[in-house]
Amino acid sequence: MAKDDRDILELLKEDADPNRTYPCNECHLIDFVGNEHLSDDVPCHSIALNEAGETIADLEAEGDQAKLEATLKQWMGSQIKQIEDRRAASDQKLNESPTAQRD
């Protein structure tokens, strides 16, 4: 997996540029790749980006760069929101726990 110790949420927000590339061992997108695609030449191009299961590889094959970028941007935004929502729910549970209410 990725060796960068920075927070995945911050990395997704920071690295929203679809033209920016990293070696797989430095890229946190590898964390979203299914095990069956880890040995692919470009594993992150196999991540399902939407409910239709379209991947970067699929969208590249279509040749519509604008669609590819829009779909990738939407996927990244969705991932960011999911992570933020999970963290907010976790923080709320911690704040509601009996130990958190003690003074």
C-alpha positions as semicolon CSV with decimal commas, in nm:
position;residue;x (nm);y (nm);z (nm)
1;M;0,000;0,000;0,000
2;A;0,095;0,365;-0,013
3;K;0,387;0,472;0,203
4;D;0,278;0,834;0,250
5;D;0,164;0,880;0,610
6;R;-0,052;1,183;0,539
7;D;-0,426;1,161;0,596
8;I;-0,622;1,013;0,303
9;L;-0,885;1,287;0,319
10;E;-0,624;1,561;0,285
11;L;-0,451;1,372;0,005
12;L;-0,772;1,338;-0,195
13;K;-0,846;1,707;-0,152
14;E;-0,490;1,805;-0,242
15;D;-0,444;1,571;-0,536
16;A;-0,764;1,644;-0,727
17;D;-0,566;1,716;-1,045
18;P;-0,629;1,418;-1,278
19;N;-0,313;1,499;-1,473
20;R;-0,086;1,462;-1,170
21;T;0,070;1,119;-1,144
22;Y;0,269;0,927;-0,886
23;P;0,435;0,588;-0,879
24;C;0,182;0,334;-0,747
25;N;0,381;0,282;-0,426
26;E;0,340;0,654;-0,346
27;C;-0,021;0,697;-0,456
28;H;-0,311;0,667;-0,213
29;L;-0,551;0,580;-0,492
30;I;-0,407;0,229;-0,464
31;D;-0,615;0,202;-0,145
32;F;-0,929;0,211;-0,363
33;V;-0,812;-0,059;-0,605
34;G;-0,966;-0,404;-0,577
35;N;-0,723;-0,686;-0,499
36;E;-0,787;-0,839;-0,841
37;H;-0,639;-0,528;-1,008
38;L;-0,335;-0,464;-0,788
39;S;-0,103;-0,627;-1,040
40;D;-0,244;-0,431;-1,337
41;D;-0,003;-0,201;-1,521
42;V;-0,198;0,101;-1,395
43;P;-0,409;-0,028;-1,103
44;C;-0,592;0,298;-1,033
45;H;-0,737;0,291;-1,384
46;S;-0,948;-0,006;-1,268
47;I;-1,128;0,177;-0,985
48;A;-1,506;0,185;-1,045
49;L;-1,588;0,556;-1,056
50;N;-1,966;0,541;-1,067
51;E;-2,267;0,311;-1,025
52;A;-2,228;0,196;-1,385
53;G;-1,884;0,065;-1,290
54;E;-1,701;0,283;-1,540
55;T;-1,328;0,304;-1,479
56;I;-1,061;0,543;-1,600
57;A;-0,958;0,274;-1,849
58;D;-1,315;0,254;-1,983
59;L;-1,346;0,630;-2,012
60;E;-1,004;0,663;-2,178
61;A;-1,113;0,407;-2,436
62;E;-1,419;0,623;-2,513
63;G;-1,185;0,911;-2,592
64;D;-1,398;1,175;-2,417
65;Q;-1,149;1,362;-2,196
66;A;-1,414;1,600;-2,060
67;K;-1,632;1,308;-1,948
68;L;-1,332;1,135;-1,793
69;E;-1,233;1,443;-1,595
70;A;-1,591;1,516;-1,486
71;T;-1,648;1,155;-1,376
72;L;-1,317;1,144;-1,189
73;K;-1,387;1,478;-1,021
74;Q;-1,733;1,358;-0,915
75;W;-1,585;1,032;-0,778
76;M;-1,319;1,217;-0,581
77;G;-1,580;1,457;-0,441
78;S;-1,796;1,161;-0,343
79;Q;-1,505;0,987;-0,171
80;I;-1,414;1,305;0,018
81;K;-1,775;1,348;0,135
82;Q;-1,801;0,985;0,246
83;I;-1,481;1,012;0,449
84;E;-1,589;1,342;0,604
85;D;-1,933;1,199;0,690
86;R;-1,783;0,885;0,850
87;R;-1,545;1,096;1,055
88;A;-1,820;1,334;1,164
89;A;-2,036;1,039;1,273
90;S;-1,743;0,888;1,459
91;D;-1,666;1,219;1,630
92;Q;-2,032;1,254;1,727
93;K;-2,033;0,905;1,882
94;L;-1,719;0,988;2,078
95;N;-1,874;1,311;2,204
96;E;-2,190;1,125;2,310
97;S;-2,010;0,848;2,495
98;P;-2,039;0,847;2,876
99;T;-1,663;0,893;2,917
100;A;-1,670;1,203;2,700
101;Q;-1,939;1,358;2,919
102;R;-1,735;1,333;3,238
103;D;-1,555;1,640;3,367
